[in-house]
Amino acid sequence: MTAPDQQLSAPTLADIQDAKSALSGVTIHTPLMENSEVNARLGGRLLIKAENAQRTGAFKIRGAYNRIRQMDADEKKRGVIAYSSGNHGQAVALAANLVGTNALIVMPSDASALKMERIRGLGGEIITYDRDAELGDDAARRIRDATNRIMVPPSEDKRVMAGAGTVPLELYDQAVACDATLDAVLVPCGGGGLTAVTAIVMASLSPATKVYAAEPELFDDTCRSLKAGKRLINPAGRKTICDAIMTPTPGKTTFSINKTHLAGGLSVTDDQVRMAMKCAFDDYKSIVEPGAAVGLAAVLSSQIDIKGKTIAVIITGGNVDTTTYCTALKAA
């Protein structure tokens, strides 16, 4: 069993490669998409890593499974607990089923009804909390202490991050296969786990590639924290259509990685996110949830210069209800 201090350390490239082997046959090798007409309009090469095509509709199954597969027999009997606005919860529920344990998901009361329905469909039990009155990790710890379950955090765990690291590992291999030298990778950033492991992978395999965190402008805690050199908190009461990345502050472990490895942070408006969702639908025939579209939005709104460059964006998920999706596209 991994010691607690090691659980909160950064994964190595070897940890990520081990996770890749463990996930073989469990996760989908998602496509890297490109549209020559879009490239011509932008004046550069845009590559899209489509994790919305992943099992449960998001990249989260990679980290959840890699953590839960390493539980011992006693831990499996106790079951797992996770806090999530939806995507991580679905992943934990599925991974628990695959490994032979059970899952309790702590969700904000205003979470997507579709995501709640899918979690229950995967066998997960749900308890809700008020996100304006309590932090998700605080609510989950309170319930964990009462139930003796094993916590599976969305990012603050070496094994979860190692599983997530298989996304940029695949992305790098796919870029090499299509003769693309990556100038930058943009990652939707909530707690910062996927952003951190993307930076770790690129630092190891493609040191010249810059990695940026992409966030909604009202939840730009990582962007502001990078500039301040310390973790900052988002003001309470703010809302965004990007529900999957409405985190209050960067994770402690993930920010310790990101403040060293990232080239910076980019923030976009909800309207720019809606335009990116429409672009994904029109030009890539891909359904993207709002929080997963922030990297694409940053490119399309010229938050980063793509002219003459090759930039990859990670689309982290596609779990969006029909009403929200159609409203976003209509508004765009």
QUIJOMO-V864950 format. One record per run of one state. SS is the DSSP state (hx for helix, st for strand, lp for the rest). FROM is the first residue (numbers start at 1). LEN is the number of residues. If there is no record, write none. Layout:
BEGIN
ss->(SS,SS)
from->(FROM,FROM)
len->(LEN,LEN)
END
This chain:
BEGIN
ss->(lp,hx,lp,hx,lp,st,lp,hx,lp,st,hx,lp,hx,st,lp,hx,lp,hx,lp,st,lp,hx,lp,st,lp,hx,lp,st,lp,hx,lp,st,lp,hx,lp,st,lp,hx,lp,st,hx,lp,hx,lp,st,lp,hx,lp,st,lp,hx,lp,st,lp,hx,lp,hx,lp,st,lp,st,lp,hx,lp)
from->(1,4,8,13,24,32,34,36,43,45,51,54,55,58,59,60,69,73,79,80,84,87,100,103,109,113,122,125,130,136,148,150,152,158,178,184,189,193,206,210,217,220,221,229,233,234,243,246,249,250,252,262,264,269,270,285,290,301,310,316,317,318,322,332)
len->(3,4,5,11,8,2,2,7,2,6,3,1,3,1,1,9,4,6,1,4,3,13,3,6,4,9,3,5,6,12,2,2,6,20,6,5,4,13,4,7,3,1,8,4,1,9,3,3,1,2,10,2,5,1,15,5,11,9,6,1,1,4,10,1)
END
